[in-house]
Amino acid sequence: MSYFIASISNAGGAPEQAYRKMQEAATSDKPLAEIFKFEVPSLTVGTLDSLMTISDDLVKTDAIVEGIVRKVEKTGAELLGKKAGELTVGGVPAPRYIQQFAWDYAKYPNRRPLKELTSLIAGGVTAIDEELKQLSQSFGDKSVALQDAQRKKGGNLLIGDLNDLLTEDIMRSVKVHDTEYLKTVFVACPKTMAENFEKEIYSIGDNIAGYGGPDWSR
């Protein structure tokens, strides 16, 4: 859906009267479009020179705002994929926000000079862009951490964390020794080699160490 903003003269009459005439013209015999009010308060225009300068600034600001909105849209689509819904403005769907637009007097006082209002708008958009960068970085870091955790959980014991595998229930049946002469060692080997490992464990390094004491399998 596309929207066009049209500004028309009320010919010295009431704004409401000009709005009704435009609405009648667009929806008379064959409806051409649906019309909504886009009410903007009276603003402090200033001199013609200042207005011309602001006009040039607004072109740049408009390009910046559109670029950041497109970036938000693209980031949402990349992160959410098929789950990405329509963009919202303050939790309100974009079409409804436009159709029911209301000037935020608290954030943008209409008695402030136009140049100041333009700066406020540009500053607000820049803050949104910075917040988007921080959220994207945070999301990326958490995604990497999650993938790493899933890899360790689903991988073999060479990359897995024994703290996650040796639960409290398992350790209740294991007597751990940690003395000067005796230490308990946990060894991981592939299941296909388990039988051979159990046969040869007591002969490994028998020329440098003696075996005995608690059953290693416990």
Residue pairs with C-beta under 8 A, 6 or more apart in sequence:
1 95
3 98
5 38
6 22
8 18
8 22
9 18
10 17
10 18
11 18
19 35
19 37
22 35
23 35
26 32
26 33
26 35
27 33
27 34
27 35
36 98
36 99
36 100
36 101
37 101
38 98
38 101
39 101
39 102
39 103
40 103
41 103
41 105
41 110
42 110
43 110
43 114
43 117
44 110
44 111
44 112
44 113
44 114
45 51
45 114
46 113
46 114
46 115
50 113
50 114
50 115
51 114
53 115
54 114
54 115
54 118
57 115
57 118
58 118
61 118
61 121
61 122
61 125
64 122
64 125
64 126
65 121
65 125
68 125
68 128
68 129
68 132
69 87
71 129
71 132
72 87
72 128
72 132
73 87
75 132
75 136
76 84
76 87
77 84
79 136
79 139
86 93
86 94
86 95
87 93
87 94
88 94
88 97
89 97
90 97
92 100
103 110
107 120
107 124
108 117
108 120
108 121
110 117
112 120
151 159
152 159
152 160
152 161
152 164
153 160
153 164
156 188
156 190
157 165
157 188
158 188
162 186
166 174
166 186
173 218
174 184
174 218
175 184
175 214
175 218
176 184
177 183
177 184
177 213
177 214
178 184
182 213
187 197
189 197
198 217
201 216
202 211
